[in-house]
């Protein structure tokens, strides 16, 4: 996923109405070694013998740009799950590959580390046309053995969600907003827009949207970056007064100072940052409390907030994700506990924001999360359904697309 500007669109709760499941006809399995290989000419991608592989062979996908393509057939047009069995004994950080359907990139997959001779499966969901389709895995980071492709009809995502907030003491308005989000989920899309206050007008994007459509999005995204607590809260109050929904994120450094640059460049010592009594921990708490005080002001005004801290944590480019999944979960729970139990903030709907990869192992638990989201920046307007499916599989929570754009 590419790094991007902060002024990204925030789109609300997703639906899957254009992806209708149909009666399963069973799974079809294909061998990658029967596909067509394209090799860029450096380290050669080829079929190799591999212990543990189906049929004893696999495609050794190597350099960036190398690929292998399979021709598959399905009886009906619709959504299908494509499961790729692979072995990746090279890199504990994982290897990213591109997935193309009928010659067009539709997704990426992260092939996690396996021991030599061991195999795992990674899946994507995509729309296929009736009859013949091509499925291509193109090397991005390469160095992965591809064994089989299994194609099964998609059986649908989560039809219902847990409509109970994690905070049992949530204010009446916060409970009502969450109930509305859960009731809307799967039926309609709530549109949103992240503001860009540096464009010379606080309502820059909103004016464009209203001029083009005659309407305003219901969700306004704000950011406490640069410690703009007073300005954000003023705009949040004005938006709520119009009947709009407020969501807030926070780009900052590891002492909750600065903005996007500090969020990217901070390199905390996690053994000290999360250890009570250290100077690093004390600075972390002091900075965190500044946000709590600002959110308390909105609670006093009876304004519920979709609170989206530490977004794109599994990408590793912001400081809060650089310490790995376990440290991130400790950090998330620390903020949740402090804001909810120490500060008594009961106006927050906690939005956990993944990257488009939606990596395993980062979920803090149902007791700390109310909405699960993912985001991506792509150069097309095609479906992001596979990303949705990865997100909906995390937990029985409403799913949002909290940032997107070209």
N, C-alpha and C positions, 0 to 999 in steps of 0.2 A: 504494500500500500504506500502510495507516495505521500510525502509530507505536503502540507497544504496551508493556504491562508486560513486565518481564523474566521473570516467572514463567510462561513459556509451555511447553506440552508439547513434548517432543522425541520424535518418532516415528522409528523406525529405518528399516531398509532396506525400500524399497517393492517391491511386485509389480504386475503389470499383468494379473492373471489374469482380471479381469472385462471386459477389452477384447480381444476376439478378432478378428484380421484375417480377411478373407474374400476370395475371388477378386475382383480388380478388374474393374469393368465400364467403366472409362475415366473421363475427367474431364468434368464438366459445367460450363459457364461461363455466368454470369449477369451482366447489366449492372445496376449499381446505379441508373442513371437510370430503369429500369423498375419500381423498387420504390415503396413508399408512404412519403412524407416526412411526418414530424411536426415542426412548427416551433413554438418557444416564443414567437415574436413579436418578438424584438429584431432582431438581424442575421439576415436571412432565409436559411435553408438551402433551396437550390433546385438544379435541373438547369442546368448551364452548358456552353457550348462550351469545349473545352479541347484544345489542340494536343497530340498524342501519345496521347490517350485512345482506347480502343477505341471505334470508331464516332464519334469526335470529341466525345463528351460525357461528363460526370461529374457526380456530386453534390458540391456545395460544402458540406460539413458545417461549420457555424459554431459557434453558441453552445452552452454546456453545456445538456444536456437535449434538444437537437435530435436527430433520429434518422432513419434510413431502414431500411425492412424489405423483405426479399425473401422470396417464397414459392418454396421449392425442393422437388424430389421426389427420393427415393432408392429404389432397388429393395428394399433389405434393411435391417433394423435393425442397428446396429453403430456402430463408430467411424469417423469421417470427418475428413479434413484439409480445413479451410476456408482458402483462400488469398485474401487481400484485396490487390488491386493499387491503389496509391494514389500521390498526389503531395502533398508537404508542403513547400512552399518558404518557410514562415513562421518556423520556430523551430528553430535548430540544437540545442536541447536536447531536441527531440522533442515529440510530442503524444500523450497517452494517451486511448484511446477504450474504451468498454465494448462487449462482445459478448454478446448475449442469444440464446439458443436457445429457441424456442417460448415467448417472453415472459419467460424467466428468465435472469438474468445468470449466465454460466458462466465468463467470462474477461475480461481486459483485454488490449489490444494497444498497443504503443508504436510509433507511426509516426515513424520517424526523418526527419531533414531530407533533402530532395531539392532539387536545383536546379529552377528554374522550367521546366516542360515535361518534367522527368525523372520516372521512376516507379520505385518499389520494391514489394516484396511482403512482407507479414507474414502468418503463419499461426497458426491455433489448431487443436486437435484436440478433437472433441466427439462424444458419442453422439447419434445421430439415430434416430428411429423410422422404420419402413417407411412409404413414402408421403410425404405432404406435411409439411413443417416450415417454420418461419419462422426467418430469420436476421436479426438487427437489429444495426446498429452505432449506438450511442448516443454522442453527444458528451460527453466528460468535459472535455477541454481544447479539443476542436473544431479548427477551422481546418485542415481536411484535405480534399483532393479524393479521392473514392472512385470508382474506375473499374469494376473487375470483381470478381466473386466466383467462384472456381474450387473445385469440390467434387470430391474424389477419395477413394476408400476408403483408410482408414489401412492401411499395409502392415506395421505392427509396429515396435516400438522395438528397441533393442539386445538380442539374444538372449543374448549372452555378453559378458564383461568381461575386461579385462586383470588377471589375478590375481597380478601381480608388483608388489611394493611399490616405490615410488620410491626408497626408501633400501635400497641393496643390502646394507647392514650391519645391517639390522633384527634385533633379538633374536629368538630362537626363538619365544617366546610371542607377540611382535608379528606375526611371519609366520604363526603358527598362527591368530591371531584374524582376520587379514585373509583368509586362505584360507577360514575359516569364513564370513565375511561374503560373500565372492564366491560360495561354494558355495550359500549360503542365498538369495542375490539371485535374484529372479524366481520363487521357490518359496514363500517364507513371508515374513511381516512380523515384524520384531523390534521390540517395543514399548519405548518409553522415556519417561522423565519428567524434566523439569528441576525441581530442588529449589527451594524458596522458604524459605530459612532465617529470613527475617524474620517468618514467620507464627507464631512462638512454639514451633515444633517442627521440628527438622531433617528429620523424616520426614513432614511434614504431608500432602503429596499422596500419598505412598506408603502411608500408613495408610488414606487414603480408598480408594485403588485396591484395597488388600488386603481391606478390609472389604467392598467391593462385589463383588469377583471371587474372593476367596480366593487370589489370586496377586499376585506383584510383577512389574513390568516388568523386563526383563533389562538395560536400559541406564539408567544414572543420569547426568543432566546436572549438572555443577557449573560454577562461575564464579569466577575468581580476582579478581573486582572487589573494590575496597576493600583489595587486597593481603591477602586472606584465604588466604594460601598454606598456613598451618599447619592451619586448619580444613578447607579443601577436601581437602588431602592426607590428613588423618585420616579423613574420610568416604569418600574414594576407596579408601583401604586397606581399610576395613571392608566396602565394597561388593564389592571384588575378592575379599576373603576368603570372601564368600558365593557366589562364582562369577559375579558380575555383570560387566558391561562398563562401563567408565568413559569418559565424554566430558567435555571441559573447554573452555569458551570464556573470554573475558576482556573485560569491559566496562571501559574505562579511558580516560584522557586521552592526549594525544600524548607524554607522558613516562611513560606506564604507571602513572599515579597516579589515584586517585579511582575513580569507578564510572560508572553510566549517564549521569549528568548531564555529567560531563567528556567522556565519549565523544561526546555530542551537541554540546557547546559548544566544544570545542577547534577552533581555526582555525590550523593550522600553516602556516608559510612553507615550501612544499615545495622551493623552490630551495636552502634552507638545511638542511632536515630530512634530506635524503638526500645531502648533500655531506659526505664525511669531513673531519673537522677543525673543523667549525663547532661552536659550543656546543650548537646544537639537535640536531645529529647525535650528539654525545657523550651528551647527556641521553637521547636515544632509545635508544641502545645500552645505557646503564646501566639504564634501566627495563626494556628487553627482557630483559636478563640476569637480572633478579629472577625472571621467569617461568621462565627456563631452569633456574635453581637449584632451583626448586620441582619442576619436571618431572624433574630429575636424581634427586631424592629418590624419586620413584615408580619411576624406572628401577632404582635401587639395590634397590628392593623387588620388582623383576621384574614390574611392573605395566604392561601396554601401555595407551596412552591414545589415543582418537580425539580429536585436537587440532583445535579449530575456532576459530582466531583470525580477527579481522577480518571477522566475519560481516556479511551484508547490505551488502557493500561497494558494489554497483552501485546502491544506493538513494540514496546521497549524504547521508544524515542523520548518519552517524557520521564522525568525522574521517578515518578511513582511506580513505574513499571520496570525500572532498571534493576531492581533487587530480586526479580523473579516472583513467581506466583505466591509463594508462602509469605514473603514479606509484604506483598501487596494486600493479601487478605488480612494480615494483622493490622496494616494501616487503615484499611477500610473499616474494620470492626472497631478500631480505636476511635475514629471519627464518629462512627454511628453511636457508640456508647457515650462518648463525651457530649455530643450534641443532644442526644435523646435524654440521657439520664442525669448528666451534670448541668446542662443548660436548660433542660426542660423544653426542648424544641419539639413540638408536636404538630407542626404545620408542614412537615417535609414528606414528600413521596420520593423514595430513594431510587434513583435511576442508575443502573450499572451499565456503563457504556463500553462494549468491546470494540475492537477493530473488526473489519470484515472477515478476518480469519476465524474469529470466535474460537480461540484456542482452549483446549481442555485444561482443567486444573486450577482455574482462576476464580471460580464462583465462591463467594464468601458464605453462602447459605441462605435459605429461605427467610431466616429470622432477621436478615439484614438488607433485604432487597425487595423492592415492590414492582419495578419495571426493568426489563432487560432490553438493551439496545445494541445495535451495531452500526458502523458507518463505513463508507467507502467513497472514493472519488474516482470516477470512471469517465471515459471519453465516448460513452454511448448512452442511449436511452432505453436499452433493453431491460428485461426483468432482472431484479436482484433476488430472485426467489430462492436460489441455493443458499445465499447468505441468511435469508429469513429462516430457512429450514434449520440451519446450524444453530441459529439463535433460539428458535422455539424449542429445540431439543435440550437446552440447558436446564430449564425449570418451567413449572406451570405458572408462568407470569405473562402479563401483556408484553408484547414486543413492539419496539419503536425503531424507526430509522432516524437517528438523532442528528446525523450530518450526512449530506450528500451533495454532489455537484461535479462539474467537469474538472 
